[in-house]
Amino acid sequence: MSMKTTLTSTHGVFRFGLKDSVKSLKESPKKESLIMLHFASKGKRFKKSIGFKSSLQNWDSTKQRIKTGKGMMTNAYKINAFLNDIQTFAEEELSSMVKNDNSINVNNLSELIGHRINGTEKEEAVNENERLVHYSENLLESKKKRIGATTYRSYNQTLKLLKLYEKQYKTTLTFDEIDLNFYRSFVDMLEDEGFSLNTIGKHIKNLKTFLNDALVNGVSNNIIFKNREFKSPKEITTDIYLTNEEIKVLAKKDFSKRPLVEQARDIFLIGCYTGQRVSDYNGLNDENIEDDNGHKLIKIKQKKTDNIVYIPVIKEIMEVMKRYDNKFPPKMSEPILRKNIKTACSAVDFKELVKVSCTKGGKLVQGKVPKFLLVKTHTARRSFCTNHYVAGKSVQNIMIFSGHKTEREFYKYIRVEKKQEALAAMKSGFFD
């Protein structure tokens, strides 16, 4: 099919071109710019984004199409076919207006072409598997039974935000369209939504998982997500831990008249005594108990890593189990668990003000909040690791029970001041 050039008549001119100026694109020949459709008629103008991009080195300004031949873009023919369709449609609508009305309603013409660009024709021009959201939805569904509920929920949240991006930018994301410009605009949108820097980092990390899967499976050849600028931002958060004394105070508090709070407190205590993630300590049962020559052990296959760990049933765990006929507390839904853990910690007066700071919505936010507001389900695991570390236990031994595979990962959990670190080193026999 021969390429079409600009349509010029007494009624108006259609032209395809790149959005950015030629001067700026010559400075960065590989930089991609949106392909725009321009129309002008007797002083009236409009322009529409086609939704596809091209670099200056891949754009034939004479033919107003993507260059084809050796070294061409992977989807060059597909984009050119779409441009042909849009130009043919635009010409026909313009001719129809002039013939029927003897005039051109520029607003109506712009709207009609906009519908054509965003309608089924473009959808058909792009293979479903080349759409980022469509591919990622299928990927997530296929992994649903093999990943933990928390990971599944996190991936799902990222998908919803990608859909929000498509809605706001009126586009359908394909793998070819993922570039550093997209990365920056996606991060900008997340900041505008008020997300913290670490939450933004989580969603970028999830996005990179989607992109890498498509690359590995040959669906995409886009490797931009491996660029150092396509990074998952993060910052050190104000994650607290409960000391052994605070855990004892929490354990002794009588919540018998508040059964939900008591149950949540007891589940949380099991986490403090075992050092596990909430997905592992919430919902333990008799099948997790093993007896080895009189030693009772809790056997856990960690949901996140499939790692198997054994934790002794210490007397504190047995005290909790006594309230449930020597069984573990029944499992609770995580939203109810989180809410009632904070209620329990508030009731035992964990109201020490803690200085917090985080980047939210692109701005640094600082302040002081009561300690109980910072207690999360994950605080149990952090408390286990930190308390044993402060007590001078070897990191390798703590990791046997926590299931951490590397010391680097383990040290992310430690929330101690320099003085406490020095004391921990002394207790471990550093100066002996």
C-alpha positions as CSV (number, residue, x, y, z in Angstrom):
1,M,0.0,0.0,0.0
2,S,1.5,3.3,-1.0
3,M,2.0,5.9,1.7
4,K,-0.3,9.0,1.6
5,T,1.0,12.5,1.8
6,T,-0.6,15.6,3.1
7,L,-4.2,16.2,1.9
8,T,-4.5,19.8,0.7
9,S,-7.7,21.2,-0.8
10,T,-9.6,24.5,-0.7
11,H,-11.4,23.0,2.4
12,G,-8.5,22.2,4.7
13,V,-5.2,20.5,5.3
14,F,-4.4,17.3,7.3
15,R,-0.9,16.6,8.4
16,F,0.9,14.1,10.6
17,G,3.9,15.2,12.6
18,L,5.8,14.7,15.9
19,K,4.7,16.7,18.9
20,D,8.1,17.9,20.0
21,S,10.0,20.5,18.0
22,V,12.4,19.3,15.3
23,K,15.1,21.3,17.1
24,S,14.7,19.5,20.4
25,L,14.4,16.1,18.7
26,K,17.6,16.6,16.7
27,E,19.4,17.1,20.0
28,S,18.1,13.7,21.1
29,P,17.4,11.7,17.9
30,K,16.4,8.6,19.9
31,K,13.9,10.4,22.1
32,E,10.3,9.4,21.3
33,S,7.6,11.9,20.7
34,L,3.8,11.5,20.3
35,I,2.6,11.4,16.7
36,M,0.0,14.2,16.2
37,L,-2.7,14.7,13.5
38,H,-3.0,18.4,12.6
39,F,-5.8,20.1,10.7
40,A,-6.1,23.6,9.5
41,S,-9.0,25.3,7.6
42,K,-9.4,29.1,7.1
43,G,-7.8,30.0,10.4
44,K,-9.4,27.2,12.4
45,R,-7.2,24.5,13.7
46,F,-7.1,21.4,15.9
47,K,-4.6,18.7,16.7
48,K,-5.1,15.2,18.0
49,S,-2.7,12.7,19.6
50,I,-2.7,9.4,17.7
51,G,-1.5,7.6,20.8
52,F,1.6,6.2,19.2
53,K,5.2,7.5,19.4
54,S,8.2,7.7,17.2
55,S,11.7,9.1,17.5
56,L,13.0,11.5,14.8
57,Q,15.4,8.9,13.4
58,N,12.4,6.6,12.8
59,W,10.1,9.2,11.4
60,D,9.8,9.9,7.6
61,S,8.7,13.6,7.6
62,T,8.1,13.5,3.9
63,K,5.7,10.5,3.9
64,Q,4.5,11.4,7.4
65,R,4.9,7.8,8.4
66,I,7.2,5.5,10.4
67,K,10.2,4.5,8.4
68,T,10.2,0.9,7.1
69,G,13.0,-1.4,6.0
70,K,16.2,-2.4,7.7
71,G,16.3,-1.5,11.4
72,M,12.7,-0.3,11.5
73,M,10.6,-0.2,14.6
74,T,9.0,-3.5,15.5
75,N,5.4,-2.2,15.1
76,A,6.1,0.2,12.2
77,Y,3.7,-1.5,9.7
78,K,1.0,-1.6,12.4
79,I,1.3,2.1,13.2
80,N,1.4,3.1,9.5
81,A,-1.8,1.1,8.9
82,F,-3.5,2.9,11.7
83,L,-2.3,6.3,10.3
84,N,-3.7,5.3,6.9
85,D,-7.0,4.5,8.5
86,I,-7.2,7.7,10.4
87,Q,-6.3,9.8,7.3
88,T,-8.8,8.0,5.1
89,F,-11.5,8.5,7.7
90,A,-10.6,12.2,8.2
91,E,-10.7,12.9,4.5
92,E,-14.1,11.1,4.0
93,E,-15.6,13.0,7.0
94,L,-14.3,16.3,5.7
95,S,-15.7,15.7,2.2
96,S,-19.0,14.6,3.6
97,M,-19.3,17.8,5.7
98,V,-18.6,20.0,2.7
99,K,-20.9,18.1,0.4
100,N,-23.9,18.0,2.8
101,D,-23.5,21.2,4.7
102,N,-21.3,23.3,2.3
103,S,-19.3,24.2,5.4
104,I,-16.9,22.6,8.0
105,N,-17.8,22.3,11.6
106,V,-14.3,22.0,13.0
107,N,-15.5,21.0,16.5
108,N,-17.6,18.1,15.1
109,L,-14.8,17.0,12.8
110,S,-12.3,17.0,15.7
111,E,-14.8,15.0,17.9
112,L,-15.4,12.4,15.1
113,I,-11.7,11.9,14.5
114,G,-11.2,11.6,18.2
115,H,-13.7,8.8,18.5
116,R,-12.1,7.1,15.6
117,I,-8.6,7.3,17.2
118,N,-9.9,6.1,20.6
119,G,-12.4,3.6,19.2
120,T,-12.3,0.0,18.0
121,E,-10.0,0.6,15.0
122,K,-7.1,1.3,17.3
123,E,-8.0,-1.6,19.5
124,E,-7.9,-3.9,16.6
125,A,-4.5,-2.5,15.4
126,V,-2.9,-3.6,18.6
127,N,-2.7,-7.3,19.5
128,E,-4.4,-7.8,22.9
129,N,-1.2,-9.4,24.3
130,E,0.7,-6.3,23.5
131,R,-1.4,-4.3,25.9
132,L,0.3,-3.9,29.3
133,V,-2.8,-4.0,31.4
134,H,-4.4,-6.9,29.5
135,Y,-1.2,-9.0,29.7
136,S,-0.7,-8.2,33.3
137,E,-4.2,-9.2,34.2
138,N,-3.7,-12.6,32.6
139,L,-0.4,-13.0,34.3
140,L,-1.9,-12.2,37.7
141,E,-4.7,-14.6,37.2
142,S,-2.3,-17.4,36.3
143,K,-0.3,-16.8,39.4
144,K,-3.2,-16.3,41.8
145,K,-2.9,-19.7,43.4
146,R,0.9,-19.5,43.6
147,I,1.4,-16.2,45.3
148,G,0.4,-15.0,48.7
149,A,-2.8,-12.9,49.3
150,T,-0.7,-9.8,50.2
151,T,1.4,-10.0,47.0
152,Y,-1.8,-10.6,44.9
153,R,-3.5,-7.6,46.5
154,S,-0.4,-5.5,45.9
155,Y,-0.2,-6.4,42.2
156,N,-3.9,-5.8,41.8
157,Q,-3.5,-2.3,43.3
158,T,-0.8,-1.6,40.7
159,L,-3.1,-2.7,37.9
160,K,-5.8,-0.4,39.1
161,L,-3.4,2.5,39.0
162,L,-2.3,1.6,35.5
163,K,-5.9,1.7,34.5
164,L,-6.3,5.1,36.2
165,Y,-3.3,6.3,34.1
166,E,-4.9,5.1,30.9
167,K,-8.2,6.9,31.8
168,Q,-6.5,10.1,32.8
169,Y,-4.2,10.2,29.7
170,K,-6.9,8.7,27.4
171,T,-4.6,6.0,26.1
172,T,-4.1,2.3,25.9
173,L,-0.7,1.3,27.2
174,T,1.2,-1.1,25.0
175,F,4.7,-2.4,25.8
176,D,6.2,-0.3,23.0
177,E,4.9,2.8,24.7
178,I,6.6,2.2,28.0
179,D,9.6,4.6,28.1
180,L,11.2,7.1,30.5
181,N,8.6,9.7,29.6
182,F,5.8,7.3,30.7
183,Y,7.8,6.4,33.8
184,R,8.0,10.1,34.9
185,S,4.4,10.9,34.1
186,F,3.2,7.7,36.0
187,V,5.3,8.7,39.0
188,D,3.9,12.3,38.8
189,M,0.3,10.8,38.8
190,L,1.1,8.7,41.9
191,E,2.5,11.8,43.6
192,D,-0.6,13.7,42.7
193,E,-2.7,10.9,44.2
194,G,-0.9,11.5,47.5
195,F,1.1,8.3,47.7
196,S,4.2,8.1,49.9
197,L,7.6,7.5,48.2
198,N,7.8,3.9,49.4
199,T,4.3,3.2,48.1
200,I,5.3,4.6,44.7
201,G,8.4,2.5,44.8
202,K,6.2,-0.6,45.5
203,H,4.1,0.1,42.4
204,I,7.1,0.7,40.2
205,K,8.6,-2.6,41.4
206,N,5.4,-4.4,40.6
207,L,5.3,-2.8,37.1
208,K,8.8,-3.9,36.5
209,T,7.7,-7.5,37.4
210,F,5.0,-7.3,34.7
211,L,7.4,-5.9,32.1
212,N,10.1,-8.5,32.9
213,D,7.6,-11.3,32.5
214,A,6.6,-10.1,29.1
215,L,10.2,-9.8,28.1
216,V,11.1,-13.3,29.3
217,N,8.1,-14.8,27.5
218,G,8.9,-13.0,24.2
219,V,5.8,-10.9,24.2
220,S,7.9,-7.7,24.5
221,N,11.4,-6.7,23.5
222,N,11.3,-3.5,25.5
223,I,14.1,-3.3,28.1
224,I,13.7,0.3,29.2
225,F,12.6,-0.8,32.7
226,K,16.2,-2.0,33.2
227,N,17.5,1.5,32.8
228,R,18.9,2.9,36.0
229,E,16.5,5.9,35.7
230,F,13.5,3.6,35.7
231,K,14.0,3.1,39.5
232,S,11.8,2.1,42.4
233,P,12.1,5.0,44.8
234,K,12.3,4.3,48.5
235,E,13.2,5.9,51.8
236,I,13.8,4.6,55.3
237,T,10.4,4.6,57.1
238,T,9.6,5.2,60.8
239,D,9.0,1.5,61.6
240,I,8.9,1.0,65.4
241,Y,9.2,-2.1,67.4
242,L,7.9,-3.1,70.9
243,T,10.4,-3.8,73.6
244,N,10.2,-7.0,75.6
245,E,8.8,-5.0,78.5
246,E,6.1,-3.4,76.3
247,I,5.2,-6.9,75.0
248,K,4.9,-8.1,78.6
249,V,2.6,-5.2,79.5
250,L,0.4,-5.9,76.4
251,A,0.2,-9.6,77.3
252,K,-0.9,-8.9,80.9
253,K,-3.7,-6.5,80.0
254,D,-7.1,-7.9,80.7
255,F,-9.3,-7.7,77.5
256,S,-11.7,-10.5,78.5
257,K,-14.7,-8.1,78.2
258,R,-13.6,-7.1,74.7
259,P,-13.2,-10.4,72.9
260,L,-12.3,-9.0,69.5
261,V,-9.5,-6.9,71.0
262,E,-8.3,-9.8,73.1
263,Q,-8.2,-12.1,70.1
264,A,-6.3,-9.6,68.0
265,R,-3.9,-8.9,70.8
266,D,-3.3,-12.7,71.2
267,I,-2.7,-13.2,67.5
268,F,-0.3,-10.3,67.5
269,L,1.6,-11.8,70.5
270,I,2.0,-15.1,68.6
271,G,3.7,-13.0,65.9
272,C,6.0,-11.4,68.5
273,Y,7.0,-14.8,69.9
274,T,7.5,-16.5,66.6
275,G,9.0,-13.7,64.4
276,Q,6.7,-14.6,61.4
277,R,4.9,-12.5,58.9
278,V,1.2,-12.0,59.5
279,S,0.3,-14.3,56.7
280,D,2.0,-17.1,58.7
281,Y,1.2,-16.2,62.3
282,N,-2.5,-15.4,61.8
283,G,-4.3,-18.7,61.4
284,L,-1.9,-21.3,62.9
285,N,-3.6,-24.5,64.0
286,D,-2.9,-27.9,65.6
287,E,-1.4,-29.2,62.3
288,N,1.4,-26.8,62.8
289,I,2.5,-28.4,66.1
290,E,5.1,-31.2,66.1
291,D,6.6,-33.1,69.0
292,D,10.3,-34.0,68.8
293,N,11.4,-36.0,71.9
294,G,9.3,-34.0,74.2
295,H,10.1,-30.6,72.5
296,K,7.0,-29.0,71.1
297,L,7.8,-27.1,67.8
298,I,5.7,-25.0,65.5
299,K,6.3,-26.0,61.9
300,I,5.6,-23.2,59.4
301,K,5.9,-23.2,55.6
302,Q,6.3,-19.5,55.0
303,K,3.8,-18.4,52.4
304,K,5.9,-15.7,50.8
305,T,9.1,-17.8,50.3
306,D,8.0,-21.4,50.8
307,N,10.8,-21.6,53.4
308,I,10.1,-24.0,56.3
309,V,11.0,-22.9,59.8
310,Y,10.6,-24.4,63.2
311,I,9.9,-22.3,66.3
312,P,9.8,-23.7,69.9
313,V,6.5,-23.4,71.8
314,I,7.8,-21.3,74.6
315,K,5.9,-20.7,77.8
316,E,4.5,-17.3,76.6
317,I,2.9,-19.0,73.6
318,M,1.4,-21.6,75.9
319,E,-0.1,-18.9,78.1
320,V,-1.8,-17.4,75.0
321,M,-3.1,-20.9,74.0
322,K,-4.6,-21.5,77.4
323,R,-7.3,-18.9,76.6
324,Y,-8.3,-21.0,73.6
325,D,-8.4,-24.6,75.1
326,N,-4.7,-25.0,74.4
327,K,-5.1,-24.1,70.7
328,F,-4.0,-21.1,68.7
329,P,-6.3,-18.1,68.5
330,P,-8.8,-18.3,65.6
331,K,-7.8,-16.5,62.4
332,M,-9.1,-12.9,61.9
333,S,-9.5,-10.9,58.7
334,E,-6.5,-8.6,58.4
335,P,-8.5,-5.3,58.4
336,I,-10.2,-6.3,61.7
337,L,-6.9,-7.5,63.1
338,R,-5.0,-4.3,62.3
339,K,-7.8,-2.1,63.8
340,N,-8.0,-4.1,67.0
341,I,-4.2,-4.3,67.5
342,K,-4.1,-0.5,67.5
343,T,-7.0,-0.5,70.0
344,A,-5.1,-2.9,72.3
345,C,-1.9,-0.9,72.1
346,S,-3.8,2.3,72.8
347,A,-5.4,0.7,75.9
348,V,-2.0,-0.1,77.4
349,D,-0.9,3.5,77.0
350,F,1.7,3.1,74.2
351,K,1.3,6.9,73.7
352,E,4.9,7.9,73.6
353,L,5.3,10.5,70.8
354,V,7.5,9.3,68.0
355,K,9.0,11.6,65.4
356,V,8.0,10.6,61.9
357,S,8.9,11.9,58.4
358,C,8.0,10.7,55.0
359,T,7.7,11.9,51.4
360,K,4.0,12.1,50.5
361,G,2.6,13.5,47.4
362,G,6.2,14.6,46.5
363,K,6.6,16.6,49.7
364,L,8.4,15.9,52.9
365,V,6.0,15.5,55.8
366,Q,7.2,15.6,59.4
367,G,5.6,15.4,62.8
368,K,5.1,13.4,66.0
369,V,2.4,10.7,66.5
370,P,1.6,8.4,69.5
371,K,3.5,5.1,69.2
372,F,0.4,3.0,69.2
373,L,-0.6,4.5,65.8
374,L,2.5,3.1,64.3
375,V,2.0,-0.4,65.4
376,K,1.2,-2.7,62.5
377,T,0.8,-6.4,62.0
378,H,4.4,-6.5,60.8
379,T,5.6,-4.8,64.0
380,A,5.4,-8.3,65.6
381,R,8.1,-9.7,63.3
382,R,10.2,-6.6,63.6
383,S,10.0,-6.8,67.4
384,F,11.1,-10.4,67.5
385,C,14.2,-9.7,65.4
386,T,15.1,-6.5,67.1
387,N,14.7,-7.7,70.7
388,H,16.8,-10.9,70.1
389,Y,19.4,-8.7,68.3
390,V,19.6,-6.2,71.2
391,A,19.9,-9.2,73.6
392,G,23.1,-10.1,71.9
393,K,21.9,-13.2,70.0
394,S,23.8,-14.1,66.8
395,V,22.2,-12.9,63.6
396,Q,22.6,-16.3,62.1
397,N,20.6,-17.9,64.9
398,I,17.8,-15.4,64.8
399,M,17.5,-16.0,61.0
400,I,17.0,-19.7,61.7
401,F,13.7,-18.8,63.2
402,S,12.7,-15.7,61.2
403,G,13.5,-17.4,57.9
404,H,15.5,-14.5,56.5
405,K,17.8,-15.8,53.8
406,T,20.4,-13.0,53.9
407,E,21.8,-10.8,56.6
408,R,21.1,-7.8,54.3
409,E,17.4,-8.5,54.4
410,F,17.6,-9.2,58.1
411,Y,19.2,-5.9,59.0
412,K,16.3,-4.0,57.3
413,Y,14.1,-5.2,60.2
414,I,16.4,-3.9,62.9
415,R,15.2,-0.6,64.4
416,V,17.9,0.3,67.0
417,E,19.9,3.4,67.8
418,K,23.8,3.4,67.7
419,K,24.0,3.0,71.4
420,Q,21.8,-0.1,71.3
421,E,23.9,-1.5,68.5
422,A,27.1,-1.0,70.5
423,L,25.5,-2.7,73.6
424,A,24.4,-5.6,71.4
425,A,27.9,-6.1,70.1
426,M,29.2,-6.1,73.7
427,K,26.7,-8.7,74.7
428,S,27.7,-10.9,71.8
429,G,31.2,-11.1,73.3
430,F,32.9,-8.6,71.0
431,F,35.4,-7.6,73.7
432,D,35.8,-11.0,75.3
